[in-house]
């Protein structure tokens, strides 16, 4: 095996369709390195511990970690970083355990508002919108009740809402989260300005896109297709871009370190 490998980490789900979408995106990723998928939970034999051990046992000495999550505001991203020893454990009880790591870790940021995300959301808008001047846009994220995580979600949603409103000139635009639950109230307010288009910002289709969001909006008038980021092919491109950027940044760090040492020795 190459001394460098890739581990894509996703949430996990008991829904085989959810897992298939993640696995398919990774398989489409055009990168000439060993690459595997690990799940935070819910998938027997595919935990972060399991997959990390497999990569190291096969000879990996450097592992690029790609967290397939919507934002660093996800509670789970912090948990994964703590498991890998990148951050201190937060206070509170947890069933998660640290991963024994010998390989060097190259951490990639989650999706956030990467240009790929905006492209995917723009395509979803094009499929649902006909007259933006008479429509209201509502972005929906999972959100978080935890301090710090909540603020990251808010900033992400605010940035995307602002950019999309400027791009399409909707009569109104806003965002909502499921935690805390602001969805129904925001949809009701936006409906006063124009027909509401609801777009979920979730990695893959599942419980939240198929049940949680429609149930909260029951009885209201809105347009909603329920598509998540997956199975859009651009997610595979985002994974590949993330890996390439991590490797470039790693080489740059080594180069800068070498220059600093050379300067010190020349003094």
C-alpha positions as CSV (number, residue, x, y, z in Angstrom):
1,X,0.0,0.0,0.0
2,X,1.0,3.6,-0.5
3,X,2.4,5.3,2.6
4,X,-0.4,7.8,2.2
5,X,-4.0,6.8,2.4
6,X,-7.4,8.5,2.7
7,X,-10.2,8.0,5.3
8,X,-13.6,9.5,4.5
9,X,-15.6,9.7,7.7
10,X,-19.4,9.9,7.6
11,X,-22.2,9.8,10.2
12,X,-23.6,6.4,9.4
13,X,-27.1,5.1,9.2
14,X,-29.2,1.9,9.5
15,X,-30.6,2.8,6.1
16,X,-28.7,0.9,3.4
17,X,-29.7,3.5,0.8
18,X,-28.0,6.2,2.8
19,X,-24.9,4.2,3.1
20,X,-24.9,3.3,-0.6
21,X,-25.0,7.0,-1.6
22,X,-21.9,7.7,0.5
23,X,-20.0,4.6,-0.8
24,X,-20.9,5.5,-4.3
25,X,-19.5,9.0,-4.0
26,X,-16.2,7.7,-2.6
27,X,-16.0,5.2,-5.4
28,X,-16.4,8.0,-8.0
29,X,-13.6,10.0,-6.4
30,X,-10.7,10.2,-8.9
31,X,-7.7,10.0,-6.6
32,X,-4.8,7.6,-7.0
33,X,-4.5,6.7,-3.3
34,X,-6.0,3.9,-1.2
35,X,-9.3,5.3,0.2
36,X,-11.8,3.8,2.6
37,X,-15.0,5.0,4.4
38,X,-15.5,4.9,8.2
39,X,-18.7,5.6,10.0
40,X,-19.2,7.3,13.4
41,X,-21.8,4.7,14.3
42,X,-24.4,2.3,13.1
43,X,-22.3,0.2,10.7
44,X,-20.9,-3.0,12.1
45,X,-17.2,-3.5,11.4
46,X,-16.8,0.0,9.7
47,X,-16.1,2.2,12.7
48,X,-13.3,4.8,12.7
49,X,-11.3,2.4,14.9
50,X,-11.8,-0.5,12.5
51,X,-10.9,1.4,9.4
52,X,-7.9,3.2,11.0
53,X,-6.4,-0.1,12.0
54,X,-6.9,-1.5,8.5
55,X,-5.1,1.4,6.9
56,X,-2.2,1.4,9.3
57,X,-1.9,-2.4,9.1
58,X,-1.6,-2.1,5.3
59,X,1.3,0.3,5.7
60,X,-0.2,3.8,5.8
61,X,2.0,6.3,7.6
62,X,0.1,9.4,6.6
63,X,-3.8,9.5,6.5
64,X,-5.8,12.2,4.9
65,X,-9.1,12.5,6.9
66,X,-12.1,13.9,5.0
67,X,-15.1,14.5,7.3
68,X,-18.2,14.2,5.1
69,X,-20.4,16.5,7.2
70,X,-22.2,19.7,6.4
71,X,-20.2,21.9,8.7
72,X,-17.7,22.0,11.6
73,X,-20.8,23.1,13.6
74,X,-21.9,19.5,13.6
75,X,-21.5,18.1,17.1
76,X,-20.0,15.0,15.5
77,X,-17.1,16.8,13.8
78,X,-15.8,17.8,17.2
79,X,-16.2,14.2,18.5
80,X,-14.2,12.8,15.6
81,X,-11.4,15.3,16.1
82,X,-11.2,14.4,19.8
83,X,-11.2,10.7,18.9
84,X,-8.2,11.2,16.7
85,X,-6.3,13.2,19.3
86,X,-6.6,16.5,17.4
87,X,-8.6,18.3,20.1
88,X,-9.1,17.8,23.8
89,X,-12.2,15.9,24.8
90,X,-15.1,18.2,25.7
91,X,-16.7,17.8,29.2
92,X,-19.6,15.4,29.5
93,X,-20.2,11.7,29.2
94,X,-19.5,9.9,26.0
95,X,-19.5,6.4,24.7
96,X,-16.8,7.2,22.2
97,X,-13.2,6.1,22.7
98,X,-9.9,7.5,21.5
99,X,-8.4,6.0,18.4
100,X,-4.8,4.8,18.8
101,X,-3.0,6.6,15.9
102,X,0.5,6.2,14.7
103,X,0.1,7.6,11.2
104,X,0.3,11.3,10.7
105,X,-3.1,12.9,10.3
106,X,-3.9,15.5,7.5
107,X,-7.3,16.9,8.5
108,X,-9.6,18.4,5.8
109,X,-12.5,20.8,6.6
110,X,-16.1,19.6,6.1
111,X,-18.3,20.9,3.3
112,X,-19.3,24.3,4.8
113,X,-20.0,26.7,1.9
114,X,-17.4,25.3,-0.5
115,X,-18.1,26.4,-4.1
116,X,-19.3,22.8,-4.8
117,X,-22.0,23.2,-2.2
118,X,-23.2,26.5,-3.7
119,X,-23.3,24.8,-7.1
120,X,-25.4,21.9,-5.8
121,X,-27.8,24.3,-4.0
122,X,-28.1,26.5,-7.1
123,X,-29.1,23.4,-9.2
124,X,-31.7,22.5,-6.6
125,X,-33.1,26.1,-6.8
126,X,-33.2,25.9,-10.6
127,X,-35.3,22.8,-10.4
128,X,-37.9,24.3,-8.0
129,X,-37.9,28.1,-8.8
130,X,-39.8,29.7,-11.6
131,X,-40.2,33.4,-10.5
132,X,-37.8,34.3,-7.8
133,X,-39.3,37.8,-7.5
134,X,-42.5,36.2,-6.2
135,X,-40.8,33.5,-4.1
136,X,-39.1,33.1,-0.7
137,X,-36.1,30.9,-0.2
138,X,-35.8,28.9,3.0
139,X,-32.5,27.0,3.7
140,X,-32.8,24.3,6.4
141,X,-29.9,22.8,8.3
142,X,-29.7,20.3,11.2
143,X,-28.3,22.9,13.6
144,X,-27.0,22.3,17.1
145,X,-28.0,23.2,20.7
146,X,-24.3,23.2,21.8
147,X,-22.6,26.6,22.3
148,X,-20.0,27.1,19.6
149,X,-21.6,24.6,17.3
150,X,-24.8,26.6,17.2
151,X,-22.8,29.7,16.2
152,X,-21.0,27.9,13.4
153,X,-24.3,26.6,11.9
154,X,-25.7,30.2,12.1
155,X,-22.7,31.7,10.3
156,X,-22.8,29.0,7.5
157,X,-26.6,29.5,6.9
158,X,-26.3,33.2,7.0
159,X,-23.4,33.2,4.4
160,X,-25.3,30.9,2.0
161,X,-28.6,32.8,2.4
162,X,-26.9,36.1,1.7
163,X,-25.1,34.9,-1.4
164,X,-28.1,33.1,-2.9
165,X,-30.4,36.0,-2.2
166,X,-28.0,38.3,-4.1
167,X,-27.7,35.8,-6.9
168,X,-31.4,35.2,-7.5
169,X,-33.1,38.2,-6.0
170,X,-35.9,36.3,-4.2
171,X,-38.5,38.5,-2.7
172,X,-37.2,37.2,0.7
173,X,-34.8,34.6,2.0
174,X,-34.0,33.1,5.3
175,X,-32.9,30.0,7.1
176,X,-34.0,27.6,9.8
177,X,-32.6,24.7,11.9
178,X,-34.1,21.6,13.4
179,X,-32.0,22.2,16.6
180,X,-33.2,24.5,17.9
181,X,-36.4,24.0,16.0
182,X,-37.1,27.2,14.1
183,X,-38.4,25.6,10.9
184,X,-42.2,26.1,11.0
185,X,-42.0,29.6,12.3
186,X,-39.5,30.7,9.7
187,X,-41.6,29.1,6.9
188,X,-44.7,30.8,8.1
189,X,-43.0,34.2,8.2
190,X,-41.5,33.8,4.7
191,X,-44.8,32.6,3.3
192,X,-46.1,36.1,3.9
193,X,-43.6,37.5,1.4
194,X,-43.9,34.8,-1.4
195,X,-44.3,31.2,-2.2
196,X,-41.8,29.3,-0.1
197,X,-39.0,27.1,-1.6
198,X,-37.5,24.8,1.0
199,X,-34.0,23.5,0.5
200,X,-32.4,21.1,3.0
201,X,-28.6,21.3,3.6
202,X,-28.0,17.7,4.5
203,X,-25.3,15.3,3.2
204,X,-27.6,12.5,2.2
205,X,-31.3,11.7,2.1
206,X,-32.8,10.0,5.1
207,X,-35.0,10.6,8.1
208,X,-34.5,14.3,8.3
209,X,-35.2,15.1,4.6
210,X,-38.0,12.5,4.2
211,X,-39.8,12.8,7.5
212,X,-38.6,15.5,10.0
213,X,-38.8,18.4,7.6
214,X,-42.2,17.5,5.9
215,X,-43.8,16.7,9.3
216,X,-42.8,20.2,10.7
217,X,-44.2,21.9,7.7
218,X,-47.5,19.9,7.6
219,X,-50.4,22.2,6.6
220,X,-48.3,24.9,5.1
221,X,-47.9,25.7,1.4
222,X,-44.3,25.3,0.1
223,X,-42.3,23.7,-2.7
224,X,-39.9,20.9,-1.6
225,X,-38.2,18.1,-3.4
226,X,-36.1,16.8,-0.5
227,X,-32.8,16.3,-2.4
228,X,-29.7,16.3,-0.3
229,X,-26.1,16.9,-1.4
230,X,-25.8,13.2,-2.4
231,X,-26.1,11.7,-4.9
232,X,-24.8,14.8,-6.7
233,X,-21.5,13.8,-8.6
234,X,-19.9,17.1,-7.4
235,X,-19.5,15.5,-3.9
236,X,-16.9,13.1,-5.3
237,X,-15.1,16.1,-6.8
238,X,-15.2,17.9,-3.5
239,X,-13.6,14.8,-1.8
240,X,-10.8,14.7,-4.4
241,X,-10.2,18.5,-4.1
242,X,-10.0,18.2,-0.3
243,X,-7.5,15.4,-0.6
244,X,-5.3,17.3,-3.1
245,X,-5.4,20.5,-1.0
246,X,-4.4,18.6,2.2
247,X,-1.4,17.1,0.4
248,X,-0.4,20.5,-1.1
249,X,-0.7,22.2,2.3
250,X,1.4,19.4,3.9
251,X,4.2,19.8,1.4
252,X,4.1,23.6,1.9
253,X,4.4,23.2,5.6
254,X,7.4,20.9,5.2
255,X,9.0,23.4,2.8
256,X,8.4,26.4,5.1
257,X,9.8,24.4,8.1
258,X,12.9,23.6,6.1
259,X,13.4,27.3,5.2
260,X,13.0,28.4,8.8
261,X,15.6,25.8,9.9
262,X,18.0,26.9,7.2
263,X,17.7,30.5,8.3
264,X,18.3,29.6,11.9
265,X,21.5,27.6,11.0
266,X,22.8,30.6,8.9
267,X,22.6,33.0,11.8
